[in-house]
Every structure is written in C-alpha cells, then in structure tokens.
Amino acid sequence: MEVVDNATQLKAQLIEQKADLSRPGWTRVTLKVMDSTPVPNLPSLLPAAVGDTVQVLVPPADRDRLAALMPDGQVAVQVRLRAPGVHTAVPGSIRED
C-alpha cells in the first residue's frame, strides 16, 4: 500500500476517551463530527461527514492536552488516515474548540 501524506481538520464533540490496549501510551477517542474540512496543501482521505462518529488514536505526547478536554466538549483536531480504518491525530493539533 502506498503511503500518502494527508490530513483533515475536524471540529467534533468528544464522546469518549480511553487507553488504546494495543498501543501503550496512546489514547483512543470517539468523536462525533460537526465539521470536516481539508487542510491546505494536503489531500483529505477521511470520508467523515457531519454527524458521523469516528475513532481517532491520539499519541502519548498529547496526553495532557487530551486530559484537559471536557467530556461532551467541542474539540478541533487534524486527523490522518494511516491505514484502512486507522485514524491518528496530528501531534499537537488537538485543542478545545
């Protein structure tokens, strides 16, 4: 499979966050998409639409940012498609919206 650098900007409601059991230190978040837009100069490979629910892996470096977010709060994050069905947050991009 060819790897293509990509990113999509999401504004979403944080539904759930929990440790990812298969990736130590990573957190799996469930987001309800409120808005989805391309990131300039990169293809958008995330087919999420308003109202869709997606799971996104957040790297250990963003654990503190993630812990500061309120359950059911609004978040903004850039997301990459890494493999079929595997979405990861761009490091440093997650924030309260």
The 8 nearest C-alpha neighbors of each residue, nearest first, counted from 0:
[[1, 2, 82, 3, 83, 81, 80, 4],
 [0, 2, 3, 82, 4, 81, 83, 80],
 [1, 3, 0, 4, 81, 82, 5, 80],
 [4, 2, 5, 1, 42, 81, 80, 44],
 [5, 3, 2, 41, 6, 42, 79, 80],
 [4, 6, 42, 41, 79, 43, 3, 44],
 [7, 5, 79, 78, 43, 38, 77, 41],
 [6, 8, 37, 43, 78, 77, 38, 36],
 [9, 7, 77, 36, 35, 76, 37, 38],
 [10, 8, 35, 76, 75, 34, 11, 77],
 [9, 11, 75, 34, 33, 74, 32, 35],
 [10, 12, 32, 33, 31, 74, 73, 30],
 [11, 13, 73, 31, 30, 72, 71, 14],
 [14, 12, 30, 71, 72, 15, 70, 73],
 [13, 15, 29, 71, 30, 12, 70, 31],
 [16, 14, 29, 28, 13, 17, 70, 30],
 [15, 17, 28, 27, 29, 26, 18, 14],
 [18, 16, 27, 26, 19, 28, 15, 25],
 [17, 19, 26, 27, 20, 25, 16, 24],
 [18, 20, 26, 27, 22, 25, 21, 17],
 [21, 19, 22, 18, 23, 25, 26, 24],
 [20, 22, 19, 23, 25, 18, 24, 26],
 [23, 21, 19, 25, 20, 24, 26, 18],
 [24, 22, 25, 21, 20, 19, 18, 59],
 [25, 23, 59, 22, 26, 58, 18, 19],
 [24, 26, 58, 59, 23, 19, 22, 57],
 [27, 25, 18, 19, 57, 17, 56, 28],
 [26, 28, 56, 19, 17, 16, 55, 18],
 [29, 27, 16, 55, 15, 54, 30, 26],
 [28, 30, 54, 15, 14, 53, 13, 16],
 [29, 31, 13, 53, 14, 52, 12, 11],
 [30, 32, 52, 12, 11, 51, 50, 33],
 [33, 31, 11, 49, 50, 51, 34, 30],
 [32, 34, 11, 49, 10, 50, 31, 35],
 [35, 33, 10, 49, 32, 9, 36, 11],
 [34, 36, 9, 8, 48, 10, 7, 47],
 [37, 35, 8, 7, 9, 38, 34, 43],
 [36, 38, 7, 43, 8, 39, 6, 42],
 [37, 39, 7, 41, 6, 8, 40, 36],
 [40, 38, 41, 37, 42, 6, 7, 36],
 [39, 41, 38, 42, 37, 5, 6, 43],
 [42, 40, 5, 39, 38, 6, 43, 4],
 [43, 41, 5, 44, 6, 40, 37, 38],
 [42, 44, 7, 37, 6, 5, 45, 41],
 [43, 45, 46, 80, 42, 5, 6, 7],
 [46, 44, 47, 43, 80, 7, 79, 78],
 [45, 47, 44, 48, 43, 35, 7, 51],
 [48, 46, 45, 51, 49, 35, 32, 53],
 [47, 49, 51, 50, 46, 35, 32, 34],
 [48, 50, 33, 32, 51, 34, 47, 35],
 [49, 51, 32, 31, 48, 33, 52, 47],
 [52, 50, 32, 48, 49, 31, 47, 53],
 [51, 53, 31, 30, 32, 50, 29, 54],
 [54, 52, 30, 29, 55, 51, 31, 47],
 [53, 55, 29, 28, 30, 27, 56, 86],
 [54, 56, 86, 87, 28, 27, 57, 88],
 [57, 55, 87, 27, 26, 88, 86, 28],
 [56, 58, 26, 88, 25, 87, 27, 55],
 [59, 57, 25, 60, 61, 56, 90, 26],
 [60, 58, 25, 24, 62, 61, 57, 26],
 [59, 61, 58, 62, 90, 63, 91, 57],
 [62, 60, 64, 59, 63, 58, 65, 91],
 [61, 63, 65, 59, 64, 60, 66, 58],
 [64, 62, 66, 65, 61, 67, 60, 59],
 [65, 63, 61, 67, 66, 62, 94, 68],
 [64, 66, 62, 63, 67, 68, 61, 93],
 [65, 67, 63, 68, 64, 62, 69, 61],
 [68, 66, 65, 64, 63, 69, 95, 62],
 [69, 67, 65, 66, 95, 70, 72, 64],
 [68, 70, 72, 71, 67, 13, 66, 73],
 [69, 71, 72, 13, 14, 68, 15, 12],
 [72, 70, 13, 14, 12, 69, 73, 15],
 [73, 71, 69, 70, 13, 12, 74, 68],
 [72, 74, 12, 96, 11, 95, 13, 71],
 [75, 73, 95, 96, 11, 94, 10, 12],
 [74, 76, 10, 94, 96, 9, 93, 95],
 [77, 75, 93, 92, 9, 8, 78, 94],
 [76, 78, 8, 7, 89, 92, 88, 9],
 [77, 79, 88, 7, 6, 87, 89, 76],
 [80, 78, 6, 87, 86, 5, 81, 88],
 [79, 81, 86, 82, 85, 44, 45, 87],
 [82, 80, 85, 86, 79, 87, 83, 2],
 [83, 81, 85, 80, 84, 86, 2, 0],
 [82, 84, 85, 81, 80, 86, 0, 45],
 [83, 85, 82, 86, 80, 81, 54, 45],
 [86, 84, 82, 81, 83, 80, 87, 55],
 [85, 87, 80, 55, 79, 81, 56, 78],
 [88, 86, 56, 55, 79, 78, 57, 89],
 [87, 89, 78, 57, 77, 90, 56, 79],
 [88, 90, 77, 92, 78, 91, 87, 79],
 [91, 89, 92, 88, 61, 58, 60, 93],
 [90, 92, 93, 89, 61, 60, 88, 94],
 [93, 91, 76, 89, 90, 77, 94, 88],
 [94, 92, 76, 75, 91, 74, 64, 77],
 [95, 93, 75, 74, 96, 92, 76, 64],
 [94, 96, 74, 73, 75, 68, 93, 72],
 [95, 74, 73, 75, 94, 10, 72, 11]]
